[in-house]
Amino acid sequence: MRKAFNVLIMFSMLFLFSANSKGQTENNKNLTDSSSQVKIAWVWSDKPLARTGDTINFSAFIENTGKNDVGNILIELLTPDGISVSKSEQKISLISAGSYQRINWNLRAEKSDTAQLGLKVFLKSKDKQIDKYTSYKIFVIDRSAKYGRQELCTDEDGYWRLLDKPVTLQTGNAGSLTPVKHLKSSEIKHNTYGICTHLPRSRDYEPFAISGYSALG
């Protein structure tokens, strides 16, 4: 009798284990099928402009906009030559519906001039690419470099860049310099330089006449 009872208990446990495994498999399937609701909501760096030798903190915010929990998500960060990362790929085991998770990387600026290639963030679920178009630019300059504001500035997208050092418009002009004759306001009849700007001053100010016409009327 006891033996039959033990057998019954064993079959009951096997049945419950099988049902639980099936339910867990279905849950995992639902998690994978919901991966289309996951996206990279934002990427951020504490040093978009860095110098060689700096440690850079970089983050990606992964959001689940769906109604179901999502799991088994891989995030891979690819860095250009000159910026190193110790662990490029990270895994999110679960993102609850309607929430997000922040993934952090520690980067190292090793070489200058890295902005042209940029960083790329890939979001994957198993072998399926969810997002492969997210990118970010970190510009690394040499630690000893000294640039002016006219050289080091941001572009139309807000990323740092380095422009050529400003030069005068007379660069390459081999002609000799010719002094400009200064005239009083009343003596100016034709402006060969295109723009004539009158500034307030204590003397030689309005009213003045230009080519026989009064400026006042």
MITI-140898 format. One record per residue (C-alpha): residue number from 1; residue in three letters; x, y, z. Coordinates in Angstrom, 2 decimals. Layout:
{NUM ALA {X Y Z}};
...
// end
This chain:
{1 MET {0.00 0.00 0.00}};
{2 ARG {2.78 2.36 0.93}};
{3 LYS {4.63 1.47 -2.28}};
{4 ALA {1.59 2.30 -4.40}};
{5 PHE {1.22 5.59 -2.50}};
{6 ASN {4.86 6.50 -3.18}};
{7 VAL {4.43 5.72 -6.86}};
{8 LEU {1.36 7.97 -6.95}};
{9 ILE {3.29 10.81 -5.34}};
{10 MET {6.14 10.36 -7.84}};
{11 PHE {3.79 10.55 -10.84}};
{12 SER {2.12 13.63 -9.35}};
{13 MET {5.48 15.38 -8.98}};
{14 LEU {6.49 14.49 -12.54}};
{15 PHE {3.19 15.86 -13.82}};
{16 LEU {3.64 19.15 -11.95}};
{17 PHE {7.25 19.47 -13.13}};
{18 SER {6.19 18.84 -16.73}};
{19 ALA {3.39 21.40 -16.52}};
{20 ASN {5.71 23.98 -14.96}};
{21 SER {8.36 23.40 -17.63}};
{22 LYS {5.76 23.80 -20.35}};
{23 GLY {4.52 27.03 -18.77}};
{24 GLN {8.07 28.34 -18.44}};
{25 THR {8.72 27.51 -22.10}};
{26 GLU {5.59 29.42 -23.11}};
{27 ASN {6.68 32.38 -20.99}};
{28 ASN {10.11 32.41 -22.61}};
{29 LYS {8.46 32.22 -26.03}};
{30 ASN {6.29 35.22 -25.14}};
{31 LEU {9.36 37.13 -23.96}};
{32 THR {11.17 36.53 -27.23}};
{33 ASP {8.14 37.34 -29.39}};
{34 SER {7.75 40.68 -27.60}};
{35 SER {11.24 41.87 -28.48}};
{36 SER {9.87 44.15 -31.20}};
{37 GLN {8.63 46.43 -28.39}};
{38 VAL {12.18 47.01 -27.14}};
{39 LYS {14.21 49.96 -28.38}};
{40 ILE {17.19 52.13 -27.56}};
{41 ALA {15.54 55.22 -26.16}};
{42 TRP {18.66 57.30 -25.50}};
{43 VAL {22.45 57.20 -25.43}};
{44 TRP {24.62 59.45 -23.28}};
{45 SER {28.25 60.18 -22.43}};
{46 ASP {29.72 62.29 -19.65}};
{47 LYS {32.59 63.35 -21.95}};
{48 PRO {31.53 63.93 -25.56}};
{49 LEU {34.78 65.91 -25.76}};
{50 ALA {37.64 64.00 -24.14}};
{51 ARG {41.42 64.10 -23.99}};
{52 THR {43.80 61.20 -24.41}};
{53 GLY {44.04 59.18 -21.21}};
{54 ASP {40.53 60.08 -19.99}};
{55 THR {38.06 57.53 -18.68}};
{56 ILE {34.66 58.01 -20.35}};
{57 ASN {31.31 56.88 -18.99}};
{58 PHE {28.86 55.86 -21.71}};
{59 SER {25.26 54.72 -21.20}};
{60 ALA {22.41 53.32 -23.28}};
{61 PHE {18.81 53.44 -22.03}};
{62 ILE {16.81 50.41 -23.22}};
{63 GLU {13.03 50.83 -23.09}};
{64 ASN {10.21 48.29 -23.25}};
{65 THR {7.14 50.02 -24.68}};
{66 GLY {5.08 46.83 -24.96}};
{67 LYS {2.52 45.26 -22.64}};
{68 ASN {4.58 42.12 -21.94}};
{69 ASP {7.87 41.59 -20.16}};
{70 VAL {10.87 41.03 -22.43}};
{71 GLY {13.99 39.00 -21.70}};
{72 ASN {17.22 37.70 -23.23}};
{73 ILE {18.24 41.04 -24.74}};
{74 LEU {21.84 41.65 -25.83}};
{75 ILE {23.40 45.11 -26.17}};
{76 GLU {26.68 45.44 -28.02}};
{77 LEU {28.84 48.56 -28.18}};
{78 LEU {31.33 48.94 -31.02}};
{79 THR {34.01 51.59 -30.55}};
{80 PRO {36.31 53.15 -33.17}};
{81 ASP {40.07 52.81 -33.17}};
{82 GLY {41.34 55.06 -30.40}};
{83 ILE {38.59 54.33 -27.85}};
{84 SER {38.76 51.01 -25.98}};
{85 VAL {36.10 49.17 -23.97}};
{86 SER {36.75 46.19 -21.69}};
{87 LYS {33.39 44.44 -22.19}};
{88 SER {31.58 45.42 -25.34}};
{89 GLU {28.53 43.11 -24.99}};
{90 GLN {26.09 43.07 -22.09}};
{91 LYS {22.89 41.15 -21.41}};
{92 ILE {19.53 42.13 -19.97}};
{93 SER {17.72 39.13 -18.50}};
{94 LEU {14.37 40.90 -18.11}};
{95 ILE {12.77 44.28 -18.83}};
{96 SER {9.32 44.71 -17.33}};
{97 ALA {6.54 46.10 -19.50}};
{98 GLY {6.51 49.88 -19.59}};
{99 SER {9.93 50.25 -17.95}};
{100 TYR {13.54 50.75 -19.00}};
{101 GLN {17.04 49.74 -17.98}};
{102 ARG {20.29 51.66 -18.14}};
{103 ILE {23.38 49.87 -19.43}};
{104 ASN {26.77 51.41 -18.62}};
{105 TRP {30.23 51.06 -20.15}};
{106 ASN {33.60 52.41 -19.08}};
{107 LEU {35.63 53.59 -22.07}};
{108 ARG {39.25 54.66 -22.38}};
{109 ALA {40.41 57.45 -24.71}};
{110 GLU {43.70 56.23 -26.17}};
{111 LYS {44.15 58.12 -29.46}};
{112 SER {43.07 61.49 -30.78}};
{113 ASP {40.74 62.27 -33.71}};
{114 THR {38.02 59.65 -33.19}};
{115 ALA {34.87 61.59 -34.06}};
{116 GLN {34.72 60.61 -37.73}};
{117 LEU {33.98 56.93 -37.04}};
{118 GLY {31.82 57.18 -33.92}};
{119 LEU {30.36 54.54 -31.60}};
{120 LYS {27.61 52.14 -32.66}};
{121 VAL {25.09 50.46 -30.35}};
{122 PHE {23.44 47.20 -31.45}};
{123 LEU {20.35 45.72 -29.77}};
{124 LYS {19.73 42.01 -30.32}};
{125 SER {17.39 39.24 -29.21}};
{126 LYS {19.15 35.93 -29.82}};
{127 ASP {20.20 36.17 -33.48}};
{128 LYS {17.65 38.86 -34.38}};
{129 GLN {18.75 42.47 -34.82}};
{130 ILE {16.33 44.85 -33.09}};
{131 ASP {18.24 48.12 -33.49}};
{132 LYS {21.43 48.67 -35.48}};
{133 TYR {21.18 52.34 -36.38}};
{134 THR {21.96 54.04 -33.07}};
{135 SER {25.29 55.87 -33.03}};
{136 TYR {27.15 58.47 -30.99}};
{137 LYS {30.33 60.51 -31.50}};
{138 ILE {33.01 61.12 -28.89}};
{139 PHE {35.78 63.43 -30.03}};
{140 VAL {39.17 62.75 -28.44}};
{141 ILE {41.89 65.38 -28.67}};
{142 ASP {45.49 65.14 -27.54}};
{143 ARG {45.97 65.99 -23.88}};
{144 SER {48.57 68.66 -24.66}};
{145 ALA {46.62 70.27 -27.52}};
{146 LYS {45.50 73.88 -27.17}};
{147 TYR {42.73 74.92 -29.52}};
{148 GLY {40.78 78.13 -29.69}};
{149 ARG {37.01 78.39 -29.83}};
{150 GLN {37.17 79.13 -33.55}};
{151 GLU {38.84 75.76 -34.14}};
{152 LEU {37.12 73.51 -31.58}};
{153 CYS {33.35 73.77 -31.85}};
{154 THR {30.18 71.70 -32.32}};
{155 ASP {28.49 70.80 -35.60}};
{156 GLU {24.81 71.01 -36.57}};
{157 ASP {24.07 67.81 -34.62}};
{158 GLY {25.80 68.98 -31.44}};
{159 TYR {28.90 66.77 -31.77}};
{160 TRP {32.37 68.24 -31.25}};
{161 ARG {34.62 68.77 -34.25}};
{162 LEU {37.90 70.46 -35.15}};
{163 LEU {38.01 73.08 -37.90}};
{164 ASP {41.03 74.50 -39.68}};
{165 LYS {42.76 77.32 -37.87}};
{166 PRO {41.29 80.65 -39.04}};
{167 VAL {43.49 82.65 -41.39}};
{168 THR {43.24 86.14 -42.83}};
{169 LEU {41.59 86.66 -46.21}};
{170 GLN {44.89 88.10 -47.43}};
{171 THR {46.73 84.79 -47.01}};
{172 GLY {48.58 84.08 -50.25}};
{173 ASN {48.26 87.67 -51.49}};
{174 ALA {51.77 88.74 -52.53}};
{175 GLY {50.72 92.32 -53.29}};
{176 SER {51.96 95.18 -51.14}};
{177 LEU {49.67 96.78 -48.60}};
{178 THR {48.04 100.05 -49.63}};
{179 PRO {46.82 102.39 -46.95}};
{180 VAL {43.18 103.43 -47.04}};
{181 LYS {42.54 107.16 -47.12}};
{182 HIS {40.30 108.20 -44.29}};
{183 LEU {37.45 110.54 -45.19}};
{184 LYS {34.97 112.51 -43.21}};
{185 SER {31.35 111.42 -43.47}};
{186 SER {30.50 114.39 -45.69}};
{187 GLU {33.34 113.47 -48.05}};
{188 ILE {32.12 109.93 -48.78}};
{189 LYS {30.42 109.81 -52.18}};
{190 HIS {31.02 106.26 -53.49}};
{191 ASN {31.92 103.37 -51.22}};
{192 THR {34.19 100.96 -53.09}};
{193 TYR {34.21 98.48 -50.21}};
{194 GLY {30.50 97.65 -50.40}};
{195 ILE {29.47 98.64 -46.89}};
{196 CYS {29.49 102.05 -45.28}};
{197 THR {28.81 102.04 -41.57}};
{198 HIS {28.46 105.28 -39.65}};
{199 LEU {29.23 105.08 -35.95}};
{200 PRO {28.29 107.70 -33.36}};
{201 ARG {31.17 110.00 -32.53}};
{202 SER {31.67 113.32 -30.85}};
{203 ARG {32.41 115.25 -34.06}};
{204 ASP {31.76 114.98 -37.82}};
{205 TYR {28.36 113.34 -37.34}};
{206 GLU {24.88 113.98 -38.78}};
{207 PRO {23.65 115.95 -40.52}};
{208 PHE {25.90 115.35 -43.52}};
{209 ALA {25.44 115.54 -47.26}};
{210 ILE {26.05 112.74 -49.75}};
{211 SER {26.32 113.66 -53.47}};
{212 GLY {24.38 116.83 -52.90}};
{213 TYR {21.49 115.20 -50.97}};
{214 SER {20.82 115.81 -47.34}};
{215 ALA {20.69 112.72 -45.14}};
{216 LEU {17.78 114.21 -43.26}};
{217 GLY {15.56 114.79 -46.06}};
// end
